[in-house]
Amino acid sequence: MSLLDLPIATLDGTPGTLADLTGGKPALLVNVASKCGLTPQYSGLEELARTNPDVAVVGFPCNQFGGQEPGSAEEIAEFCSATYGVTFPMSEKIDVNGPGRHPIYQALVGDGPDIAWNFGKFLISADGTHVQRFEPGVTTADAELIDAIAAL
């Protein structure tokens, strides 16, 4: 089974696959949280989604880091929309570490280290085979990420 074939529901509970969320494009997959010091990264992620239609941005809400995503799906959606104007797709709330790690993150992390914090990023190719990892402090304004997106 391909990474893109793995099942994931959207934030509103609609079942689907990662491919449904990426729309057949290269994608930046980000574990997100609403009450984190890095939450302002939503602005850059939304700008990337709006200005670069050839790359999908997908958010994966996660409450594993300091309880910084405690809200319901409705609360998360309202916060993201009202505060940052988020229009990119968001998945259901998932675990990215530990025994309950979602299969998408099992595939992304592989034998690598656990996700360090909110706003860890994975850039995947349109077919889901190429994966590049970026730590939470790397933003959409960093040359490292910009160059990696351009290379896809």
Order of alpha helices (4+ residues) and beta strands (2+ residues): alpha-beta-alpha-beta-alpha-alpha-beta-beta-alpha
